[in-house]
C-alpha cells in the first residue's frame, strides 16, 4: 500500500466545511409544484465523512456557525446524530441582512425529469472561515489527524476560504497528515476569479496525497488536457480517463492515489455507475453497472467517503474502490444526501449485488 497513515492520531478524518440546509420537495416533486418540503443539514464534505463516522471512526468537522441561529442548532444536532465532533467560531448575525447558513433547494428529479439544484448562498457564514479561529497545532500536532479531506467547493467559496484551505493543507503536511483533495469545480464560483483560484488549487494539489475529480475538474481546475471522446465505446472511454489521470500524475507527483467516478444517466432513477482509481502504478477499475437511484445528489461524495474509509482501515487498494463504489450507490438510495451504512456487511452486500432480506 502506498499511503502511510500517522499512528496514534486522535482523528481518523477531519473535514473543513461550510454547513447549510437542503430543502427537498416530498414525493420527488419539482420545487415549483410542491407545497411540502423535507429540510436537512448538509454539506458535501460531511457527506464524505459520514461513511467513516457511521462505521465508528473518529471524525471532526471544522466549520463556523451563526450565533443564536435555530438553523445552527439544527446543524449541530444533526452532526451529533452522525457521531461527528465539531468545532468553530460563533459569528454574530449582525442584523436580518447579515450572516446565515446557506440554503440548497433541490428537485431530485424523477424518470425523464432530471434533477435541478438552486443554491442560495447570500450572506453565507462559511465564507468567513479563517485559520485564526482554529488551533491547528493542537488539532494536527498534539491530537493528530490521519487524513484531512479538502474540497474545491470550500477552496473557491471566497478569497478567505481559499487561504483557509491552503493553510490547512500546509499544517497537515507539517504534522504528517495525509491530504485528500476533491476538486469539485463550480463555474459560478470561478467566474472572474480563474487566475486566483488556479494558483490556489494548484498549490493544494501539489501537496495532496489523494486527488479526486472528473474530467471537467482536472481540466478547469488544474489545466490538464481532458480525455478524448470515447463515444459509446466503454473501453475507449476508460482508456481516455486513464490517459488523463497519467497526465495529472506527471504534473502532481506528490499524490499516490487518483480517482474518478464513471456515471451514465439512463434516467433520473437508473444510472450506470463505475469508477477508476490509480494507486501507485496499479489501476483499479469498476466497470459501470446499473444502480437504482432515489436521489443522485451525494453519490459522488459517498464514493469518496467509502474510498477514504478503505484507506483508513488499511485494506488492500482493490477494496478501496469497491467499498467506495458501494457507499456511493448506497447514498443514492437514501433521502439524505449522505450514506448511512448500518455496518460494513451492508456495504459489501451492495457491492456483491445481494439485496436479499437479512433477518
N, C-alpha and C positions, 0 to 999 in steps of 0.2 A: 504494500500500500504506500502511496506517495505522500500522504498527508500525516504529519506527526502532530498530535494534539498535546497541549500543555497538560501535564499531570497535576493532580491536587488543585484543580481550579474549582471555585465555588459554583460558577455558572457554566452550564454547557453551552448556552446560546444567549446572546444579547442582541436586541433589535432596537435601534433608534427609530422613532416613528412619530407621525402626526396623527393622532386619533380623531375620528369623527363618527358620524352615524350614517347608516344606509337605510333608505326608505324604499320598500318594495311593495307594489300592489299585491293584494291577496289573489289567489286562484290564477296566477300568471296572466293577469290582465295588463293592458298598456296603461301608462300613467294617466293619460288624458281621459280615459274611460272609467277610471277606478274611483271609488269613494271610501275604500277601506285599505289601510296600509300596515305593513309589518315594519317596525323600526328596530334596528340592532346596532351595536357598537362595531366599528370596523376600522381596519387599515390593512394594506397589502402586507406589511411587514409582520404584523401579529398573525395574519393568516398563515404565513410561513412558519412562525414559531409555534402555532397551535399543535402541529403534529408532535413535536417534542414535548410540549407541556402536558398534553393529554396522555402521552405514553410515559410520563413520570420523570422526565429530565428537568433540571432546574433552569428556568428561563427568566430573564429580566428584560423589562421594557423601559427604554429611556424616552421620555416624552415631556409634554408640558400641558397644563390644564388651565381652564378659565376658573378663577377663584369664585366659589359660591354658585357655580352653574349647576342646574339639575342634570344637564347633559353630561357634564364632567362626572357627576356622581353615578350616572348610568354606566359610563365608560369604566370607571373604577370597579364597580360591582361586576361588570362583565369580565374584566381582566382577572379578578379574583376567582370567578367561576371557572375560568380556563386554567387555573393553577399557575398564574403568572404573577410574579412580583413586579412592581413598577416604582419608578422614582422620577421626579421632575418638579420644576417650579410651578407655583400657582400665580398666574397673571391676573391682575385686576381687569375686569371687563372694560372699565372706563366709563362707558355710557351705552345706551341702546344701540349705538352705531360702532361700538368698539369691537373687542376681540370676541370670537366664538369658535366653536368646533365646526369643522367642515360638514356639509351635507352632501350626500351622494344619493341621487334619486334614480332608481334603476327599474327599467322594464326588462324582465328576464327573458322575454320572447316566448313564442310557442309555435311549434311546427314551422310553417313557412314565414312567420313573422320573426325577424331577427331581434336580438336584444338591443336596447338603447339605454345609454347611461348619460345622465346630466349631472355635471359636477358644479356645486355651488360653494365656492371656497373663499368668498369675500370675507375679509377680516379674520382669516384662519390663524388661530393662536400658534399652530405648529410652525408657521413661518418665522417665529422668533427663536427657534431652537438655537442654543448657544452653548459651547463647551464650558463657558464660565459658570454655568448653572449646575455642572456635574463634576464630581471629584474623580477624574479619570485615573489618577494614581491609585486611589482606593479600589475602584471598580476593576481596572485591568491589572494593576500591580499587586496590591495586597490580597484582594479577593480572588482574582484570576478568572479569565474567560477562555473557553476553548475555541469558540467561533463567534465572531460578530458578523451579523448579516446586514449589509447596507443595500439600499435601493435607490435607483435613479429618480424615483418619484420624490424622495426626500432631498436628494442632492440638487435637484432642479427646482425645488419649491420656492426658494428665494436666495438672494446672494448670501444671506446669513446662514441658511441651512446648507448651502454648498460648502462654505468654510467649515461648518459644524461637521459634516461628513468627512472632510479631509482630515480634520484634527482627530476624529475618532479612528480613522484608518491609521494615522501615524502613531497614535497611542497603542493601538493593537499590535503593530509591528514592534514597537519598543518593548512590549511585555509578552512577546512570544504567543500572541493570539492569532489564529488564522482569520483571514478576511474573505468573506463571501460577498460578491457584488452582482446584483441583478440589475442590468442596465435600465430596463423599463422606460424606453423612450416615449415621451408625450410631446407631440408637435406644439400644442398650445403652451407648454411650459418653456419650450426652447425658442419661441418666436422672438426675434431681435436680440437673443442672448447666445447665439450659436458659438461665437468665439470664446466667450467667457466660460460656457458650460463644457465645451470641447476640452479646454485646458483642465478643468476640474475633474471631469470624467476620466481623462487620460491618466492623470496622476493617481486617482483611486485605483484604476485598473492596473497600473504598473506595480502596485504593492499588494494586489489581491492574489489569493491562493486559489479561489474558485470564481470563475466568470460565467455568468448565465445571461442568455439573451437570444432573441430570434434574429432573422436576417436583417430586419429593419433596425433593431437595436445596435447590432455591430456596425452596420453601415453608417447610420446617422449619428450615433454617439461617439464612435471611435474612428470613423473614416475608413473602415475596412471594406474592401471590394466584396460585394454580395455574391451569392451562388448564381450560376447560370440557370436560366429557366429549365426545369425538368419536365414541364408539361404533365402528362398523365403517367409518365414512366416513374414508378416508385424508386427503383434503383438509381435512376439518373438524378432524381430529386435528393436522395440520401447522399449520393456521391458529391452533389453540389454543396450540400451543407458541410460535408467533411472537408472539402477543399477550403471553404470559407473559414472553418474553425482552425485549419492548419495555418492560414494567414494570420488569424488572431494570435495564435501561439507564437509565431515568429516575432510579432511586434510586442507581445506582452508575455515574455518568457518566464516571469516570476510565478505565474499561475501554473498549477499542475492538473487542474480539473476545469473542463469547459463543457457546457451542456446547453441544449436547446430542446424544446418540445416540438413535436410534429402534430399538426391538427388539420384535419379536413372536415368541413362542416357540410353534412348532408342536409340537415335541417336543424332548427334550434334544439331539438331533443335527441338527435342522433349524430354523433361525431365519430370519426376515425382518429384514434388517439395513440401517439407514439412518442419516442424520444431518442436523442442521440447524445452520447457523452464520450469525451476523450479524457482518459485518466492516464497521465504519463504518456506513453506511446501506444496505449491499448484502447481500442474502440469498443464501446458497448452500444448496441442498437436495439431498440424495441420497435419493430415494425408496426405501423398503425393498425389498430384493430378496433372494432365497433364498441362504443360505450353508450349507454343511455344517459341522457342529460336532463336533470330537473332545472338547473341554473348553472350556466357555464362560468359565471364570474367567480374567481378564486381558484379555478382548476390549475392554472399555471403556478400560483403560489403554493397550492397543495403539492404539486410535483417537487418544487424546490424544498419544501419542508420535509418531505419524505426522503429526498436525496441527502439532505444535511443530517437527518436522523441516522441514516445508514452510516455516514461518515463518523458521527459522534459515537456510534456503537462499535466502531472498528470492524465492521463487516468487510467482506471481500467486495471490490468495486462492482462486480456484476449485480450484487444485491442492492447497491445504492440506487441504480436506475430502475430496477424492478420495483422496489418499495416506493420510489418517487412516482412512478407511473401509476401505481395502485392508489396512493394517497391523493394524487391529482384526480383520478377517476372517482374516488370516494367523495371529494369535495363537491363534485358536480351533481351528486345525488342529494345534497343537503340544502335546506332553506337558508342556513347561514352560509356566508361565503368563505368559510374555513372548514377544513376536515376535522371531525371529532371522532377519531378512531377509538373503539372500545378497548382494543388490545392489538398486539402485533398479529395475532392469528386472524383477526378480521381482515386486516390489510392483505396478508398473504392469500387468504381465500379469494379476494378480489383479483389478485394477480393470477391465480390459477383458474379463474372463471367459475368458481364454485359459489353459487348463490343459493344453495340448498339451506333449508331451515336448520338452525342449530338449537337443540333443546338441552 
